[in-house]
Amino acid sequence: MNWNLNLKRLMGEATQLVRSGQLADATRAIQQTLGAAVARHSNEPTPASAGATPLQAPSPAGDEAPRWSNANTAQDVEDAVVIDRSSAPTPQAEPKAPTAPRPAASDHPLAEPPGSFTRVVFTHADARRHPHHYHLYVPPGATAGTPMPLVLMLHGCTQNPVDFATGTGMNDAAAPANALVLYPEQPHSANPNGCWNWFRPGDQHRGSGEPALLVAMLQDVMARHPVDAQRVYVAGLSAGGAMAALLGREYPELFAAVGVHSGLQAGAAHNVMGALSAMKNGAKPGSATHPTAEASALPPPPMIVFHGDADTTVHAHNGEQLVQATLTALATAPGGAAQTVEAVHTGQSTSGQGYTRRVYARPGPASSSRASPSPVVAEHWLLHGAGHAWAGGHAGGSHTDPRGVDATQEMLRFFLEHPRAARD
């Protein structure tokens, strides 16, 4: 179906429903179309979606959630062991085959072991729905007492943590860096399409809604594993990317850098109608929400952005707005960069997909610029001919484009180049 015609039809129908007082029906129609817009590329005959099969989040049965397996995917992500934090620290599902004992990654009795990928049942006093779940990858090299980087990964609509881990390959990339990877799961009870609710005012500020929940999950991991607090990062795809941008804006004292793939700037919309408009054309000037006073007291974390210029689900203009919002916030924040120097690089992936990479850095002293490169505050990768998919991802996961540059490796490289202490 032609998206432009579909959007016009939707707007007309929604307007009539609103005028007749049927607000619930209007909202339902918009939400359904919003989810379909994010998932629609999987049915298009493009290389970005070839062979991709979205996995649906399982429905928990009683108090015990089912075991997730991705045995049919190309990427080797081991089955998740379910752990209920409200009970004894005994896994509810055994590994597929007996393995030799491994050293604990932490002295905490509830810490997951090195080399594991675990689904954790998580309860949070302020959460609207109970319980929640997240997956945690602990690298094989994890040892007690050795602080590790931590990457918070937020999946897109119609995805789940195992699907996202498979498609991005972040676990394999994180292993050599000895980094933990946290994958929160958005339940379908919170959003019918499993989207993070980046467009709702109640989920756009620190201390409330989904941002508070995600930070609570992060703190839960930090309480049980040795995490380097100067190297905590957040990344996401599409709706997850929009939520990652919100977390970076609202918690600059927590996140050292942010990665957004095919997403939108923080607070780009504050209702479903505005979300559809921003996805199609970018946020309207002045429409984005503002950070809380506490968050605005610090400069925003550095940001790396990936976006395809053929993305028909979230327009590429949103990637430009993400970078511009970061540069503007840096120019006005205390201790921020009033000016930046832009460098443009062009190239192509090993599969021949072209890209334009723009790097923004603080200007350094002319006499020492070569010996001491200016610190980078933002990178913008415009992927030519790419749609709404994770660049360089694995075909075993949904919403991936194996032809593109390796967004996972580039994000991780950018993250590790930006410990929080480097910009304080």
C-alpha positions, 0 to 999 in steps of 0.5 A, a space after each residue: 500500500 502506498 504510505 502517502 495515500 494511507 497516511 492521508 486516508 488515516 488522517 481523514 478518518 481520524 479527524 472524522 472520529 475526533 469530530 464525532 467524539 469517538 476519541 478512543 476509536 481515533 487513537 486505536 486507528 492511529 496506533 495500529 497504523 503507527 505500528 504497521 508503519 514500523 513493521 511494513 518494510 519487512 514485506 517490501 522486496 528490498 535487500 534490507 528485509 530479505 530473509 528477516 523474520 520478526 520474532 514475537 515476544 512470548 506471553 508469560 504463563 503464570 509466574 514463569 515465562 517461557 524459555 526463548 530460543 533462536 536455534 533457527 537464526 543465523 547468529 548464535 545467541 544462546 538460549 536465555 535462562 529465566 531468573 526470577 529476582 523475587 525468589 531464590 537465585 536458582 535458574 528456572 531453566 537449565 542450559 542445553 548441555 552440562 558445562 564446566 563451572 565458570 567463575 562468578 562475574 561478581 561477588 553478588 549472589 544473584 549475579 549472572 555467570 560469565 558467557 551467559 545470556 539471561 532473561 531476568 524477571 524484574 519488578 519495580 515499585 513505580 512500574 505501571 505493569 508487573 512484572 517486567 523482563 530484560 535480557 542481560 549478556 555477560 561477556 566470557 571475560 567478566 571477573 569479580 572486581 573488574 569494572 566493565 562497560 555497559 551498553 543499554 540496547 533498546 529494540 524497535 517495534 515488533 522486536 524483542 531482546 533476542 531478536 534484537 541481539 541476533 540482528 545487531 550482533 552486539 553480544 559478539 561485538 561486546 565480548 572482546 571489549 568485555 562489555 555487558 549488554 542490557 536488553 529491556 523488553 517492552 511488553 505488548 501490554 504497554 504497547 500493542 506493537 512492542 514499541 517504546 512510547 517515546 511520543 507520550 509526555 508521561 514517558 519523556 522525562 527523568 524520574 517517570 514512566 519508561 525512562 525511570 523504568 529503564 534506568 531502574 533496570 540499569 541500576 539493578 544490573 549495576 548493583 549485581 555486576 562490577 560496572 564502570 560508571 564512566 562507561 555506560 551507554 545507550 543505543 536503540 533502533 527506531 522507537 528504541 532509538 527515539 527512547 535512547 535519545 530521551 534517556 541521553 537527554 534526561 540522564 546526562 550524568 549517567 550515560 557517557 554516549 548515545 547511539 541512535 539508528 533510524 530514530 527521532 530526536 528526544 521529544 519529537 512528538 507528544 501524541 500519536 498524531 504528532 508521532 506520525 507526522 514526525 516519522 513522515 517529515 521530521 519534527 516540526 520546528 519548536 515542537 520537541 519537548 525540553 529536558 528537565 531543569 536537572 538534566 539541562 544543567 549538564 551538557 548532553 552526551 556525545 551522539 552517533 546517528 545512523 539513518 538511511 536516506 531511503 527510509 520510508 518509515 522514519 524520514 532521514 530528516 530525523 537523523 539530521 534533527 538528532 545531530 542538530 539538537 545535540 549541537 544546539 544543546 552543547 552550545 547552550 549548556 554550561 561547559 558545552 561546546 559553543 562551536 564545532 568543526 565539521 569534517 565530511 567523509 564518504 565511502 562504502 561498505 564492503 558490500 558496496 553501499 555508499 555512505 556520507 559520514 559527518 564528524 563534529 568536533 570541538 575546535 582544538 588549538 591550531 598548534 597541537 591539533 594533529 598531536 591532540 585531535 579535537 574530541 568528537 561530540 557527534 557523528 552522522 552516518 547517512 546511508 545511501 539507498 538504505 531503508 528502515 533497518 540496522 546497517 550491517 546486521 545479521 539476516 537472522 534478526 528482523 529489520 536488518 540490512 547486511 549490505 550496510 556498514 557495520 553500525 554495531 562495530 561503529 557504535 561500540 567504537 564511538 562509545 569506547 572512545 567516549 568515557 564520561 570523564 573525557 567530557 566532564 
